[in-house]
Amino acid sequence: MTSLTPEELLTTTRAVRKRLDLEKPVEIQLVEKCIEIAQQAPTASNRQNWHFMIITDQSIKNSLSDLFRKGWQSYINSPTSVATTTSSDDPKKSKTQRKIYESAKYLVDNLRNVPVFVIPCIEGRTDGSNVSVVVQSAIWGSIAPAVWNFMLAARLHGLGTTWTSFHLLFEKEAAELLKIPYEKVMQVALLPVAYYKGTSFKPAPRDPIEKIIHINSW
Ligand SMILES: Cc1cc2nc3c(=O)[nH]c(=O)nc-3n(C[C@H](O)[C@H](O)[C@H](O)COP(=O)(O)O)c2cc1C
């Protein structure tokens, strides 16, 4: 296990794509251990209504990678994509966005070779028209902290991950493939999991906090 201070762990757990070791197998027990740590996260009313699919079968990984690529293709032309935001006036930010684009594209091209995929799921759906904010918050808020716990635990154990969502554009097809009861259970991400190469991860550039903090009034 990597020795990191809590602050180092929290500030250097990055989206790992190009540095995923595609050659080295990942023990399923290690993934399960990270899921056990994920389970320590909070859930609304302590429902613990989460599920984690672990995928190692090559033909399923191939099919999911095809859906992932299709999702990427429609995302990349959308107004919020990293490709669209690379033309911003801020050259530093533009450079970062360009790096993310290249890294994301690398993952699209290599996803099928990542040893393990983890798909976190939550009971309930938020894509109906009548889902109140409080219910949406309870559903997403009951899985996002667990996913992040998983990613932190993975980092501690030498595993790299990235929170990805491209395949969700074809969530129903993925549900059929994985036999997930789509009407009752929502997939929230696809986490590629592999040992990372090298150990030096750095804090990422972020906006100054004055831009995001509002004290007493917006
Ligand atoms: C909700 C969410 C969805 C994301 N979807 C994708 C994705 O589909 N593909 C991808 O390569 N990265 C995806 N990311 C990773 C982000 O691009 C990444 O977190 C961001 O660029 C910041 O990089 P960092 O995590 O290394 O600081 C996603 C992250 C979040 C939180």
The ligand as an ORCA input file, in Angstrom:
! r2SCAN-3c Opt
* xyz 0 1
  C     -19.313     13.196    -13.415
  C     -17.997     13.016    -14.136
  C     -17.995     12.488    -15.413
  C     -16.783     12.275    -16.094
  N     -16.806     11.652    -17.312
  C     -15.638     11.369    -17.934
  C     -15.634     10.595    -19.127
  O     -16.675     10.135    -19.620
  N     -14.435     10.331    -19.705
  C     -13.251     10.754    -19.164
  O     -12.190     10.468    -19.732
  N     -13.224     11.481    -18.016
  C     -14.385     11.784    -17.387
  N     -14.371     12.460    -16.187
  C     -13.072     12.864    -15.589
  C     -12.838     14.367    -15.704
  O     -12.497     14.687    -17.026
  C     -11.709     14.760    -14.735
  O     -12.088     14.484    -13.421
  C     -11.368     16.240    -14.850
  O     -10.828     16.497    -16.108
  C     -10.375     16.713    -13.793
  O      -9.217     15.921    -13.799
  P      -8.663     15.326    -12.426
  O      -9.774     14.437    -11.880
  O      -7.440     14.557    -12.772
  O      -8.403     16.463    -11.522
  C     -15.556     12.665    -15.492
  C     -15.567     13.196    -14.182
  C     -16.760     13.357    -13.504
  C     -16.743     13.890    -12.097
*
